[in-house]
Amino acid sequence: MSHPNRRDFLKRSSTAAVGAAALGALQRGAFAAGDDTIRIGLIGSGGRGSQACVQALSTEGKVQLVAIGDAFEDQLKAALNGIRNAFADRPERVAVDEDHKFVGLDAYRKVIDSDVDLVILATPPGFRPTHFEYAVEKGRHVFMEKPVAVDAPGVRQALAAAEQAKQKNLKVGVGLQRRHQNCYLEIVPRVHDGEVGEITAMRVFWNSGGVWEPNQGPYHLSREECGSEIEYQMRNWYYYNWLCGDHICEQHIHNLDVGCWLKNAYPVSARGVGGREVRTDPKYGEIFDHHCVEYFFEDGSFMLSECTHMRGCWSDVSEHAVGTKGTVDLNNNSNPRNNKIVTFQGSGFSYRGDNPNPYQIEHDKLFAAIREGKSYNEAEYGAKSTMVSVLGRMCTYSGKQISWEEALNNGRRVTPEDIPNLTFDSTPPTVPNEQGEYPVPVPGVTAVT
């Protein structure tokens, strides 16, 4: 097909007015005949973005990376080289010409405005709602990494875009890959079927030594190596709330999402404590190194959440639930036998099957839905699970008990007001003092609504 016909085809396949059966037959026939290609644009070419792109290009059928955008040219070049090396035996899958390598804070628009069918959104999550909204406006299918926002206004923006995506029949995947992992897919439905009775309590953990160190290259540059405060914070994005949302949002969201999935509900309120105990150096920006939150559900059940970035302490990444008839133990360990249900009656179940890479499976399912014309939209639960993590951070920063409704409707913005017009000369939401220290939230003092 020529590009105009290919675009016409994909527009037809995304029109909600077409009957579901006819739509499915139309898409299956075109893709089965091998006369169409899903053209991909990558926005944010860091480690996760590059990996997601490789996984997207590893799906079945004809796929091509045709555009790439990043705020920083050095990162874009390294990522594109890595992706090309991954497909050295299939070079036709990486077809990015010089005119489709976009650098700068407006690169996302240029990628989305290109002749692409699907975009991968993998920048720091503070940009996610704006990028998602623009992709949906332009009629692009989307894979976006979690979290989908870092504050309540961003969650509301993502929810609105999710609804627009549904109306346009656009397919949306979200990088909460446990929802595509075999051991979870085997066990969670058994919980929903009542095997352990009603869930009364849950514990979810991401306690670890943390992630990469700031100011240590090749891309996490020092302040002296950067041209502005915005560049410095973006180079070390994990340590600034407007970009990351703190590690309770960027990382612990996985476990919080599983807890809500097990419960098949979202909390109505929460309270918590947190702070900076070991990562007190100014280079660690403004985020906490530990959070402990108690979430409450409408039926009186609760979920205890812990996440830490403390080296030398006990580590655990897992989810657990207590029901009226039994217990559930889940974790992301490579040994699937550790994922189990044990009932009080003496019978038990342990998942003993295989666990193929869920990062690949989430792309396989998304691209199959595009080709087959099936409804596929993970944005709503992605946004709600993001809100669970934002609610937890609001509680630990403020030291207050906060309801879901107040947090969602009145939570303060931590991102800049006008992200589409952000430049490297802009002033970020927080700046350091003369000693390089950033304002760190103080429970009992910091206002979050």
C-alpha positions as CSV (number, residue, x, y, z in Angstrom):
1,M,0.0,0.0,0.0
2,S,1.1,3.6,-0.5
3,H,1.3,5.7,2.7
4,P,-2.0,7.6,2.0
5,N,-3.9,4.3,1.5
6,R,-2.2,2.8,4.6
7,R,-3.3,5.8,6.7
8,D,-6.8,5.6,5.3
9,F,-6.9,2.0,6.2
10,L,-5.9,2.6,9.8
11,K,-8.3,5.5,10.1
12,R,-11.1,3.2,9.0
13,S,-10.0,0.6,11.5
14,S,-10.2,3.2,14.3
15,T,-13.6,4.4,13.5
16,A,-16.1,3.4,16.2
17,A,-19.0,3.7,13.7
18,V,-17.8,0.6,11.9
19,G,-19.5,-2.5,13.2
20,A,-17.3,-4.7,15.4
21,A,-17.5,-7.8,13.1
22,A,-16.9,-5.8,9.9
23,L,-14.0,-3.9,11.5
24,G,-12.4,-7.1,12.7
25,A,-12.7,-8.7,9.2
26,L,-11.4,-5.6,7.5
27,Q,-8.3,-5.4,9.7
28,R,-7.6,-9.2,9.7
29,G,-7.9,-9.3,5.9
30,A,-5.5,-6.4,5.3
31,F,-2.8,-7.5,7.8
32,A,-3.1,-11.2,6.9
33,A,-2.4,-10.3,3.3
34,G,0.8,-8.7,4.4
35,D,0.1,-5.4,2.7
36,D,0.3,-3.1,5.7
37,T,2.9,-2.1,8.3
38,I,2.4,-0.7,11.8
39,R,4.7,2.3,11.8
40,I,6.1,3.2,15.3
41,G,7.3,6.4,16.8
42,L,9.4,6.3,19.9
43,I,9.2,9.3,22.3
44,G,11.8,9.1,25.1
45,S,14.7,6.9,24.2
46,G,16.1,6.0,27.7
47,G,16.6,2.5,28.9
48,R,12.9,1.6,29.3
49,G,11.9,3.4,26.0
50,S,14.6,1.5,24.1
51,Q,13.6,-1.8,25.6
52,A,9.9,-1.1,24.9
53,C,10.8,-0.3,21.3
54,V,12.7,-3.5,20.8
55,Q,9.7,-5.4,22.2
56,A,7.3,-3.6,19.9
57,L,9.5,-4.4,16.9
58,S,9.6,-8.1,18.0
59,T,5.8,-8.5,17.6
60,E,4.4,-10.6,14.8
61,G,3.6,-9.0,11.5
62,K,5.2,-6.1,9.6
63,V,6.4,-3.4,12.0
64,Q,8.8,-0.5,11.5
65,L,10.4,2.2,13.7
66,V,10.1,5.3,11.5
67,A,10.5,8.2,14.0
68,I,12.3,8.8,17.3
69,G,12.3,11.8,19.6
70,D,14.2,12.7,22.8
71,A,15.1,15.8,24.7
72,F,18.8,15.0,24.3
73,E,20.7,14.2,21.2
74,D,23.3,12.0,22.8
75,Q,20.7,9.7,24.3
76,L,18.8,9.5,21.0
77,K,21.8,8.5,19.1
78,A,22.8,5.8,21.6
79,A,19.3,4.4,21.7
80,L,18.9,4.3,17.9
81,N,22.3,2.5,17.6
82,G,21.2,0.0,20.2
83,I,17.9,-0.7,18.5
84,R,19.6,-1.1,15.2
85,N,22.0,-3.6,16.7
86,A,19.1,-5.6,18.2
87,F,17.7,-6.0,14.7
88,A,20.9,-6.5,12.7
89,D,19.3,-9.6,11.2
90,R,16.1,-7.7,10.3
91,P,17.3,-4.2,9.4
92,E,14.1,-3.3,7.6
93,R,12.4,-3.0,11.0
94,V,14.4,0.2,11.8
95,A,13.8,2.7,9.1
96,V,14.4,6.1,10.7
97,D,15.8,8.7,8.3
98,E,17.6,11.9,9.3
99,D,14.4,13.9,8.9
100,H,12.7,11.8,11.5
101,K,15.2,12.1,14.4
102,F,13.8,14.9,16.6
103,V,15.6,16.5,19.5
104,G,14.2,18.9,22.1
105,L,11.3,19.4,24.5
106,D,8.9,19.6,21.5
107,A,10.2,16.4,19.9
108,Y,7.0,14.5,21.0
109,R,4.9,16.7,18.8
110,K,7.1,16.1,15.8
111,V,7.1,12.3,16.3
112,I,3.3,12.2,16.7
113,D,2.8,14.5,13.7
114,S,4.9,12.1,11.6
115,D,3.3,9.3,9.5
116,V,3.1,6.9,12.5
117,D,0.3,4.6,13.6
118,L,1.5,3.9,17.2
119,V,3.6,5.9,19.6
120,I,5.6,4.6,22.5
121,L,5.6,7.2,25.4
122,A,8.6,6.6,27.6
123,T,9.8,10.0,28.7
124,P,9.8,10.8,32.5
125,P,6.2,10.4,33.6
126,G,5.6,14.1,34.4
127,F,5.3,14.6,30.6
128,R,3.0,11.6,30.1
129,P,-0.5,13.2,30.3
130,T,0.4,15.9,27.8
131,H,2.0,13.5,25.4
132,F,-0.9,11.0,25.7
133,E,-3.5,13.7,25.2
134,Y,-1.8,14.9,22.0
135,A,-1.4,11.4,20.7
136,V,-5.1,10.7,21.1
137,E,-6.0,14.0,19.6
138,K,-3.9,13.0,16.5
139,G,-5.5,9.6,16.3
140,R,-2.5,7.5,17.2
141,H,-2.5,4.1,19.0
142,V,-0.4,4.3,22.2
143,F,1.9,2.3,24.4
144,M,2.8,4.3,27.5
145,E,4.9,3.4,30.4
146,K,3.7,3.7,34.0
147,P,2.9,5.8,35.9
148,V,0.7,7.8,33.5
149,A,1.0,11.0,35.6
150,V,2.6,12.3,38.7
151,D,-0.2,14.4,40.2
152,A,-4.0,14.6,40.4
153,P,-4.4,17.1,37.6
154,G,-2.3,14.8,35.4
155,V,-4.5,11.8,36.3
156,R,-7.6,13.7,35.4
157,Q,-6.0,14.7,32.1
158,A,-5.1,11.0,31.4
159,L,-8.6,9.8,32.3
160,A,-10.1,12.3,29.9
161,A,-7.7,11.2,27.1
162,A,-8.5,7.6,27.9
163,E,-12.2,8.3,27.3
164,Q,-11.4,10.0,24.0
165,A,-9.3,7.1,23.0
166,K,-12.2,4.8,23.6
167,Q,-14.5,6.9,21.5
168,K,-11.9,6.9,18.6
169,N,-11.4,3.1,19.0
170,L,-7.7,3.7,19.6
171,K,-5.7,0.9,21.3
172,V,-3.8,1.8,24.5
173,G,-1.4,-0.3,26.4
174,V,0.1,0.7,29.8
175,G,3.4,-0.8,31.2
176,L,1.9,-2.5,34.2
177,Q,3.3,-5.8,33.0
178,R,2.3,-8.0,35.9
179,R,-1.2,-7.9,34.3
180,H,0.3,-9.9,31.5
181,Q,2.4,-12.3,33.6
182,N,1.3,-15.9,33.6
183,C,1.6,-16.6,37.4
184,Y,-0.6,-13.5,38.1
185,L,-3.0,-14.3,35.4
186,E,-3.5,-17.8,36.9
187,I,-3.9,-16.7,40.5
188,V,-5.8,-13.4,40.5
189,P,-8.9,-14.9,38.8
190,R,-8.9,-17.7,41.4
191,V,-9.1,-14.9,44.0
192,H,-11.9,-13.2,42.2
193,D,-13.7,-16.6,42.0
194,G,-13.7,-16.7,45.8
195,E,-11.1,-19.4,46.5
196,V,-9.8,-17.5,49.5
197,G,-13.1,-15.9,50.4
198,E,-13.4,-12.1,50.9
199,I,-10.2,-10.2,51.0
200,T,-9.9,-8.5,54.4
201,A,-6.2,-7.3,54.3
202,M,-3.3,-6.9,52.0
203,R,0.4,-6.1,52.2
204,V,2.4,-4.9,49.2
205,F,6.1,-4.1,49.1
206,W,8.8,-2.7,47.0
207,N,11.7,-2.4,49.5
208,S,15.1,-2.2,47.8
209,G,18.3,-0.3,47.6
210,G,17.1,2.1,45.0
211,V,17.9,2.8,41.4
212,W,20.7,4.6,39.5
213,E,22.8,7.2,41.2
214,P,22.3,10.9,40.2
215,N,25.1,12.9,38.6
216,Q,26.9,9.8,37.3
217,G,27.0,9.6,33.5
218,P,26.9,8.9,30.7
219,Y,23.5,10.5,30.7
220,H,22.9,11.4,34.4
221,L,25.1,14.5,34.3
222,S,26.3,16.8,37.0
223,R,25.1,20.4,37.3
224,E,28.4,21.6,35.9
225,E,27.9,19.6,32.8
226,C,24.4,20.9,32.2
227,G,23.3,24.2,30.5
228,S,20.3,24.9,32.8
229,E,18.5,23.8,35.9
230,I,15.8,22.2,33.7
231,E,18.4,20.1,31.9
232,Y,20.0,19.1,35.2
233,Q,16.8,17.9,36.7
234,M,15.8,16.1,33.5
235,R,19.1,14.4,33.3
236,N,18.5,13.2,36.9
237,W,14.8,13.0,36.6
238,Y,14.1,10.2,39.1
239,Y,14.8,12.6,42.0
240,Y,12.3,15.4,41.2
241,N,8.6,15.1,41.9
242,W,7.4,17.0,38.8
243,L,9.3,14.5,36.6
244,C,9.1,11.2,38.6
245,G,6.4,11.5,41.3
246,D,8.7,9.9,43.8
247,H,9.5,6.2,43.8
248,I,6.1,5.3,45.4
249,C,4.7,6.4,42.0
250,E,7.4,5.4,39.5
251,Q,8.2,2.0,41.0
252,H,5.8,0.9,43.8
253,I,2.8,1.5,41.5
254,H,3.4,-2.1,40.3
255,N,2.6,-3.6,43.7
256,L,-0.2,-1.1,44.4
257,D,-1.8,-2.0,41.1
258,V,-1.7,-5.7,41.9
259,G,-3.3,-5.1,45.3
260,C,-6.2,-3.2,43.7
261,W,-6.4,-5.9,41.0
262,L,-6.7,-8.6,43.7
263,K,-9.3,-6.5,45.6
264,N,-11.0,-5.5,42.3
265,A,-11.5,-2.1,43.9
266,Y,-9.7,1.2,44.6
267,P,-9.2,2.7,48.1
268,V,-11.5,5.4,49.4
269,S,-8.8,7.0,51.7
270,A,-5.3,6.6,53.0
271,R,-2.8,7.7,55.6
272,G,0.9,7.3,55.9
273,V,4.3,8.3,57.0
274,G,7.6,8.8,55.2
275,G,10.8,10.8,54.9
276,R,14.5,10.9,54.1
277,E,16.6,8.9,56.5
278,V,19.7,7.8,54.5
279,R,19.5,9.6,51.2
280,T,20.0,13.1,52.6
281,D,22.6,14.5,50.2
282,P,21.4,17.4,48.0
283,K,22.1,15.3,44.9
284,Y,19.1,13.2,45.8
285,G,16.8,16.1,45.0
286,E,13.5,16.2,46.9
287,I,12.1,12.7,47.0
288,F,11.8,10.5,50.1
289,D,13.7,7.3,50.7
290,H,10.8,5.6,52.5
291,H,7.0,5.6,52.4
292,C,4.6,3.5,54.5
293,V,0.9,3.9,53.7
294,E,-2.3,2.3,54.9
295,Y,-5.0,2.3,52.3
296,F,-8.7,1.8,53.2
297,F,-11.4,0.3,51.0
298,E,-15.1,0.9,51.2
299,D,-15.9,-2.5,52.8
300,G,-13.5,-1.8,55.7
301,S,-10.6,-3.9,54.3
302,F,-7.1,-2.3,54.1
303,M,-3.9,-2.5,52.2
304,L,-0.5,-1.9,53.9
305,S,2.0,-0.5,51.5
306,E,5.8,-0.1,52.0
307,C,8.5,1.1,49.6
308,T,12.1,2.0,50.5
309,H,15.3,3.0,48.8
310,M,17.7,2.0,51.6
311,R,20.8,-0.1,51.0
312,G,21.8,-2.7,53.5
313,C,18.2,-3.3,54.7
314,W,15.9,-6.2,54.1
315,S,14.5,-6.2,50.6
316,D,11.2,-7.5,49.3
317,V,9.1,-7.0,46.2
318,S,5.9,-8.9,46.6
319,E,2.1,-8.8,47.2
320,H,0.1,-10.7,49.8
321,A,-3.6,-10.9,50.7
322,V,-5.6,-12.4,53.6
323,G,-9.1,-13.7,52.9
324,T,-11.8,-15.1,55.0
325,K,-10.9,-18.6,53.8
326,G,-7.2,-18.4,53.0
327,T,-4.2,-16.4,52.0
328,V,-2.5,-15.3,48.8
329,D,1.2,-14.8,48.3
330,L,2.5,-13.3,45.1
331,N,5.9,-12.0,44.0
332,N,7.9,-11.3,40.9
333,N,10.6,-13.8,41.6
334,S,11.8,-15.9,38.7
335,N,10.8,-19.0,40.6
336,P,7.0,-19.4,39.8
337,R,6.6,-21.8,42.7
338,N,6.7,-18.7,45.0
339,N,3.4,-17.5,43.6
340,K,0.8,-19.4,45.5
341,I,-2.6,-19.6,47.1
342,V,-2.8,-21.6,50.4
343,T,-6.3,-22.2,51.9
344,F,-7.1,-22.9,55.5
345,Q,-8.8,-26.1,54.5
346,G,-5.5,-27.7,53.7
347,S,-5.8,-27.6,49.9
348,G,-3.4,-25.3,48.1
349,F,-2.3,-24.2,44.7
350,S,1.1,-23.1,43.5
351,Y,1.7,-21.9,40.0
352,R,4.2,-24.2,38.3
353,G,3.9,-23.2,34.7
354,D,6.2,-21.1,32.6
355,N,6.5,-17.3,32.9
356,P,7.4,-15.8,29.5
357,N,8.6,-12.3,29.5
358,P,5.5,-10.1,30.4
359,Y,7.2,-7.0,28.9
360,Q,7.0,-8.8,25.5
361,I,3.5,-10.2,26.0
362,E,2.1,-6.7,26.7
363,H,3.3,-5.6,23.3
364,D,2.2,-8.8,21.6
365,K,-1.4,-8.3,22.9
366,L,-1.5,-4.6,22.0
367,F,-0.3,-5.1,18.5
368,A,-2.6,-8.1,18.0
369,A,-5.5,-6.0,19.0
370,I,-4.6,-3.4,16.5
371,R,-4.3,-6.0,13.7
372,E,-7.5,-7.8,14.7
373,G,-9.7,-4.7,15.4
374,K,-10.3,-5.7,19.0
375,S,-11.1,-3.2,21.8
376,Y,-8.0,-2.7,23.9
377,N,-7.6,0.2,26.4
378,E,-5.6,-0.1,29.6
379,A,-5.5,3.6,30.2
380,E,-8.3,3.8,32.7
381,Y,-6.9,1.3,35.2
382,G,-3.4,2.7,34.5
383,A,-4.6,6.1,35.5
384,K,-6.5,4.9,38.6
385,S,-3.5,2.8,39.8
386,T,-1.4,5.9,39.3
387,M,-3.8,7.8,41.5
388,V,-3.4,5.3,44.2
389,S,0.3,6.0,44.2
390,V,-0.2,9.7,44.1
391,L,-2.6,9.5,47.0
392,G,0.0,7.6,49.0
393,R,2.6,10.3,48.3
394,M,0.2,13.0,49.3
395,C,-0.4,11.3,52.6
396,T,3.3,10.7,53.4
397,Y,4.3,14.3,52.4
398,S,1.5,15.9,54.4
399,G,1.2,13.4,57.3
400,K,-2.6,13.7,56.8
401,Q,-5.4,11.1,56.2
402,I,-6.8,12.0,52.8
403,S,-9.8,10.7,50.9
404,W,-9.6,9.5,47.3
405,E,-12.2,12.1,46.2
406,E,-10.3,15.0,47.8
407,A,-7.0,13.9,46.4
408,L,-8.3,13.4,42.9
409,N,-10.3,16.6,42.8
410,N,-8.2,18.9,44.8
411,G,-4.6,17.5,44.7
412,R,-2.0,20.2,44.0
413,R,-0.2,20.2,40.7
414,V,3.5,19.4,40.9
415,T,4.2,19.7,37.2
416,P,4.6,23.1,35.4
417,E,1.3,24.7,34.4
418,D,2.2,24.8,30.6
419,I,4.3,21.8,29.7
420,P,3.7,22.2,25.9
421,N,5.6,25.5,26.1
422,L,8.4,24.4,28.4
423,T,11.9,25.2,27.3
424,F,15.4,24.6,28.7
425,D,15.3,28.2,29.9
426,S,12.1,27.7,31.9
427,T,12.2,27.7,35.7
428,P,11.2,24.2,37.2
429,P,8.7,23.9,40.0
430,T,11.4,23.6,42.6
431,V,14.9,25.1,42.5
432,P,17.9,24.7,44.9
433,N,19.2,27.2,47.4
434,E,22.8,28.4,47.4
435,Q,24.0,25.1,49.0
436,G,22.3,23.1,46.3
437,E,19.6,21.9,48.6
438,Y,16.0,21.4,47.4
439,P,12.9,22.0,49.5
440,V,12.0,18.6,50.9
441,P,8.4,17.9,52.0
442,V,7.8,18.0,55.8
443,P,5.0,15.9,57.2
444,G,2.6,18.0,59.3
445,V,3.7,21.2,57.4
446,T,3.6,20.5,53.6
447,A,0.2,21.2,52.0
448,V,-0.9,18.9,49.2
449,T,-4.4,20.1,48.5
